[in-house]
Amino acid sequence: MYISERLARETGKEYALRVIRENIIKLELSPGMVVSANELATELGVSRTPIREALNELSKIGIVEIYPQSGSRIANVDYDLVDESRFLRITLECEITKTVCKVADKNDLLLLKENVKLQEFYLENDMKEKLLELDNEFHRMLFQITNKMIIYELIRSFSIHFDRIRSMTMIAVKELKIVEDHSLILEAIQNKDEAMAQQLMDKHLSRYKFDVEEIKLQYPDYFK
């Protein structure tokens, strides 16, 4: 399991929630895996209480299943929840992208371009974990440009269902289109083409539907 450092002023629950969430997305805590609060507490160096609080929080969005007296289990992929998460993101991010076309300044465009260039580098060098981080950063930057970071934080929790599929895509799909998608979205933003930017974002966030067979071949036991 990947253990990151605890951030300044981060409570035990916040730390446990962040690390467990990251490991679910990265598939270190894979679908179907049984997890022990005691073992997680030891690995993270916290008491069992924040671990249990974090697992309880994750159970509310259906990513963790808690069985009294028996422990907890990482839920298998539920495509209904993945699609619901995708619907939420498309609804919001298409509008966010439209607004970015109107308000992005030269510095914003420069930072987005830098992000895409780094994505190209990591794709060429098969550094898929870094590529996923930059993918997430690209989307976060769009919310930041439009000053909608509270909305970003609100949707990030439920997006775990969608983000986990994106991690599987990175490994299972041979011809990744992520960087190409971002490059085209950026081009539309630079051209202030709102309709095209929205269309490209919709396609980008729906791409997993075209990759589902490859993902299931790689991870047949991860789905409900």
N, C-alpha and C positions, 0 to 999 in steps of 0.2 A: 504494500500500500504506500502511496506517495504521501508523505507528511511534510507540509509546508510550515514555516515558522509562524508563531502566533504574532498577530499584529498588535501594535501599541493600542491600549484602551479596548481591546477586543475581549469581551466576556468569554467565560468558558463555553457557554452555549453557542455563542456566535462563532467561536473558533471551531468547535466540534461540527456545527452545521456546515460551515464553509468547507472544511476538509472532507467530511463525508460526502457532501454534494460533489466536490471536485472528483473524488474517486469513483463515484457512481457514473459520472459523465465520461471519465477516462476508462471505464470498464475494469478498473482495478477491483472495485466491488461490483462484480458482474451480476446480471439478472439470474435470479434463483439462488444466489449465495446466501447462506445463513450467517448472520453476524452476531457476535457476542458483545454486549455492552461492557463486560469486564475486559475483554481483549482490546476493544477499541479505546477504553479508558487508559489502559497501560501503554498502548502505542502512542496516544496523543499526549500523555502525561497530565491527564485531568481526572477528576473524580467521575464516578458513574452517573451522577445526577445530570450534568450537562450533556452527556452522551444520550441518556434516556430522553431528555428534553428535545435534543436535536432529532432523534429517531421519531419521536412523537410528532414533531413538526413536519417531517418528511412523509409520515404516514397520512397526514391530512390531504396531501396532494397525490396520494396513490403510488408513490415511488418506493415506499417501504411498507411491508406488512408486519404488523406486530401481533404475536401470539402469546397471550398471558401464560406465564409459567414455562414457556417454551422458547422464548427468544424472539428474534426478528429476522426477516428475510427480505432481500432486495427483490422487488417485484419484477416479474417478467415483462417484456415490452407489450403494452396494450395499444394497438393501433388506433383505437378510438381516442385515447388520451393524447397520442402523438398528433393526430389530426386536429384535435381540439386546440392543442398548443400551437400548431401551425396556423390555424384559423385566427387565433388571437394575434400572433405575430404579423401575419399578412395584413389584417385589418388595421393595425397600428403602424407598421413599418412602411406600408405603401403611402400612407398619409405623411409620415415623417419624411420619407424620401422626396415627396412632392414639395414639402416645405423647405427642405435642404436646397432644392433647385432655386428657390427664391432668395434664401438668406445667406448661403455659403459665400465667404469672402476668399480672397487669394490665399490667405494663410490656411484656412480650412481645406481648400482644394489641394494645397501643397502637402498637408499632413495625410490626407486620404491617398494621394498619389504615392507618397512614401510608403504607406502601409501596403498598397497593392504591389509595389516593387519588391518589398520584403517577402510578400506572399509568393511572388514568382521565384525568388531565390530559394525559399524553403521547399517549394514544389519541385524545382529542378534538382534539389539535393535530397529529396525523399525524407524531409524532416517534418512528418505529418503532425506531430504533437504541436510543434511551433506554428504550423500552418493553421491549426484549429484555434490557437490562441489569437493569431492575427485576424482570423475570420471573425471571432467574437469582438475583437477590438474595433474592426471596421464598422460593425453594426452599432456598437456603443458610441462611436464617434458621431454617427448620424443623429443620435438622440442628444448628444452633447452640443452639437452645432445648433440644434433647434431649441436648446435650453429645456429639454423634457426629461431630465435625468430621474425625476421622481417616478415618472411612468416607466422608464427603463427598469428601475429597481423593482417595481411592482410586478412586471411581467417576467422578470428573470427567474423567479422562484418556480413558476409553473412551466417555464421553458425547459426544465430539466428533462422532460419526456422527449422533447424535440432534439435537445442537445445530445442526448445519448445516442439517438439514431444518427446524428451527424458524425459522431465519433466512429460508429460502425462503418459509415460511408467512407471515411478516410482510409480505412484498412481494406474494406471489401471491394470497393469499386476501382477498377483499373484506370479508367479514363475520367479523372476528376475534372469537373467543370467549375469548381468554386472560384478559382482565380480569374478565369475568363468572365464569369458572371460579374464579379466585383469590378473588373476592368470596364465592362460595358456599362454598368450602373454609374461608375464614376464619369465616363464619357458623356452619358446623358445628363448628369448633374452639371458638368462643365458647360454643356450646350444649353442648359436651362430648359431641357425638354422634359417637362413634368410627366406627360402621358407615357413617354418611353421609359423614364426612370421607374414609374410605378409598374409598368408591364414587366420590366426586367426583374424588379424585386419580387413580384408575384411568382414569376417563373423560377427564380433562384430559391425561394422558400418552399416551392412545391417540388423541387427536383428529386427529393428522396422517393417520391412515388414512382419515378422511372427507374430507381435503383433498387427497389425492394427485393426483386428476385435474387440479385447478386448478394445483397445483405443476408437474406435468409439462407443462401447456400453456405455462407461463411459462418453464420451463427444460428444454426437450426434449432438449438435448445433454448434460445433466449426469448422466444415469442410465446404468447399465450395461445 
